[in-house]
Amino acid sequence: MRYLRPLFWLLKFALFAVLFGFAMHNADPVKLHFFLGYAWNLPLHVLLLIFFVLGAAFGLLACIARMARLRRELVKLRREIRNRTPAPRPVNPETPRDAI
Protein backbone atom coordinates (compact mmCIF):
# COMPACT_ATOMS: atom_id res chain seq x y z
CA MET A 1 0.00 0.00 0.00
CA ARG A 2 2.85 2.39 0.71
CA TYR A 3 4.17 1.86 -2.83
CA LEU A 4 0.90 2.99 -4.32
CA ARG A 5 1.33 6.72 -3.64
CA PRO A 6 4.72 7.08 -5.42
CA LEU A 7 3.37 4.98 -8.28
CA PHE A 8 0.40 7.31 -8.56
CA TRP A 9 2.71 10.36 -8.64
CA LEU A 10 4.83 8.67 -11.30
CA LEU A 11 1.70 8.06 -13.36
CA LYS A 12 0.68 11.71 -12.97
CA PHE A 13 4.13 12.88 -14.06
CA ALA A 14 4.06 10.57 -17.10
CA LEU A 15 0.64 11.88 -18.09
CA PHE A 16 1.85 15.46 -17.65
CA ALA A 17 4.93 14.76 -19.80
CA VAL A 18 2.81 13.23 -22.57
CA LEU A 19 0.35 16.14 -22.53
CA PHE A 20 3.18 18.69 -22.39
CA GLY A 21 4.83 17.01 -25.38
CA PHE A 22 1.49 17.07 -27.22
CA ALA A 23 1.17 20.78 -26.48
CA MET A 24 4.67 21.58 -27.69
CA HIS A 25 4.20 19.65 -30.93
CA ASN A 26 0.89 21.41 -31.59
CA ALA A 27 2.00 24.97 -30.92
CA ASP A 28 0.90 26.14 -34.36
CA PRO A 29 -1.69 28.90 -34.24
CA VAL A 30 -5.28 27.92 -34.92
CA LYS A 31 -7.88 30.38 -36.12
CA LEU A 32 -11.20 30.19 -34.28
CA HIS A 33 -14.00 32.00 -36.13
CA PHE A 34 -16.85 33.58 -34.19
CA PHE A 35 -19.99 35.27 -35.41
CA LEU A 36 -19.89 38.74 -36.99
CA GLY A 37 -16.47 38.12 -38.54
CA TYR A 38 -14.56 38.03 -35.24
CA ALA A 39 -11.68 35.53 -35.12
CA TRP A 40 -9.03 34.43 -32.61
CA ASN A 41 -5.53 33.21 -33.46
CA LEU A 42 -4.35 31.00 -30.60
CA PRO A 43 -2.02 28.03 -30.22
CA LEU A 44 -3.94 24.76 -30.25
CA HIS A 45 -2.97 23.77 -26.71
CA VAL A 46 -4.21 27.10 -25.32
CA LEU A 47 -7.50 26.70 -27.15
CA LEU A 48 -7.91 23.13 -25.87
CA LEU A 49 -7.14 24.27 -22.33
CA ILE A 50 -9.72 27.07 -22.54
CA PHE A 51 -12.46 24.73 -23.72
CA PHE A 52 -11.52 22.07 -21.16
CA VAL A 53 -11.77 24.60 -18.32
CA LEU A 54 -15.08 25.94 -19.67
CA GLY A 55 -16.49 22.41 -19.93
CA ALA A 56 -15.41 21.56 -16.38
CA ALA A 57 -16.96 24.80 -15.09
CA PHE A 58 -20.28 24.11 -16.82
CA GLY A 59 -20.25 20.54 -15.46
CA LEU A 60 -19.72 21.82 -11.92
CA LEU A 61 -22.48 24.39 -12.32
CA ALA A 62 -24.84 21.64 -13.47
CA CYS A 63 -24.07 19.63 -10.31
CA ILE A 64 -24.43 22.49 -7.83
CA ALA A 65 -28.25 22.48 -7.76
CA ARG A 66 -28.43 18.74 -7.09
CA MET A 67 -25.71 18.92 -4.43
CA ALA A 68 -27.52 21.77 -2.66
CA ARG A 69 -30.79 19.82 -2.68
CA LEU A 70 -29.10 16.71 -1.30
CA ARG A 71 -27.36 18.76 1.39
CA ARG A 72 -30.69 20.29 2.49
CA GLU A 73 -32.23 16.81 2.63
CA LEU A 74 -29.29 15.55 4.69
CA VAL A 75 -29.64 18.41 7.19
CA LYS A 76 -33.39 17.75 7.44
CA LEU A 77 -32.85 14.02 8.05
CA ARG A 78 -30.15 14.64 10.66
CA ARG A 79 -32.46 17.09 12.46
CA GLU A 80 -35.26 14.52 12.30
CA ILE A 81 -33.01 11.84 13.82
CA ARG A 82 -31.87 14.21 16.58
CA ASN A 83 -35.45 15.17 17.49
CA ARG A 84 -36.83 11.64 17.31
CA THR A 85 -38.11 10.25 20.59
CA PRO A 86 -36.40 7.06 21.62
CA ALA A 87 -38.25 3.89 20.79
CA PRO A 88 -40.09 2.35 23.74
CA ARG A 89 -38.13 -0.46 25.29
CA PRO A 90 -39.83 -3.82 25.11
CA VAL A 91 -41.01 -5.07 28.44
CA ASN A 92 -39.53 -8.43 29.30
CA PRO A 93 -42.30 -10.63 30.59
CA GLU A 94 -41.59 -12.08 33.98
CA THR A 95 -40.99 -15.75 34.11
CA PRO A 96 -43.88 -17.43 35.91
CA ARG A 97 -42.84 -18.55 39.37
CA ASP A 98 -44.46 -21.93 39.03
CA ALA A 99 -42.59 -22.72 35.81
CA ILE A 100 -39.77 -25.18 35.86
Secondary structure by P-SEA (a helix, b strand, c coil): ccaaaaaaaaaaaaaaaaaaaaaaaaccbbbbbccccccccccaaaaaaaaaaaaaaaaaaaaaaaaaaaaaaaaaaaaaaaaccccccccccccccccc
